[in-house]
């Protein structure tokens, strides 16, 4: 089973608040792979909005993203796109 483990940086001004967490949870549901995010010593599955918000991911924080499953590459690219586009928040 493929595993991708990469670091991404939170670049949007407001960090990993409710809206980005919801977007990540939605993306997670579109794939069979398990997506896990880790910031420092805190870990959460991307399918859990509350878990993601508890990571306290502020702008500039480095996130370790681990994706495991048959569609890991596609799932990681979708997550990476959210990070790179600042979670589609226009004011950031």
N, C-alpha and C positions, 0 to 999 in steps of 0.2 A: 504494500500500500504506500503510495507516494506521500512524502512529508516535505513541506516547505517551511523553513524557519528564517525569517528576515526581520530586520529592524526598519521601522518607519518612524518619522518624526511628526508630531502633531503641529501643523502649521497654521491652523485657523485660530483667530484671536481669542475666541471663547472656549477653546479646548473641547474636551470630550463631554459635553453636557447632554441634556435629554434628546435633542434633535439628532445629533450625530450618533448617539447610542442607539436610537431607534432605527436609523438608517443602517447601521452595522447589523443589528438584529434582523432586519428585513433581508439584507443581503445573505446573512447566514442561513436563513430559511430557504433560500433559492438553490442551495447546493447540498449534496449529500455529505460533503466533508465536514469535519469538526474544525471550527475556527476558534483559537484561543489567543487572548491578548494578555500581555504581562507588562506592567510598569513597575520597575524596581522589584519589591517583594510581593506585589499584589497580582493575582491572576484571575481572569474571568473568561467564561465562554462568551463568544460574540452573540449567542442567541439570547442572552440575559441582559435586558436594558438596565436593570438595577445593578447587576454585577459590573457592567461596563462603567456606569456612573460612579460606582464606589472605587474605581481605579484612580479617581481624582486626576485625570489626565489634562494638564494645562498646556497651553501653547509652549512649544519647545521641548516637551517631554519626549523621550525615545520610547517607543513601544515595540516589544518583541512580539511579532505575529507568527503563530504556528498554525499551519493548516495541514490536516491529515485526512486523506481519503482519495478516492479514485479521480475526483474532479478538483484536486488540490490546486493545480496550476490556474484554472479558471477562477476558482474562489479567491485565491490570493490576488490575482489581477483586479478583481472587482473591489476588494478591500483597498488595495493600493490606489486605485482610481479615486475612491472616496477621500483618502488622505490627501492625495495630490491635488484634488480639486477643492480642497478646504471644505469638504462635506457639502458642497454646493451652496454654501452660505455667501450670498452676494456681498454683504457688508464687511467681509473679512479680507 
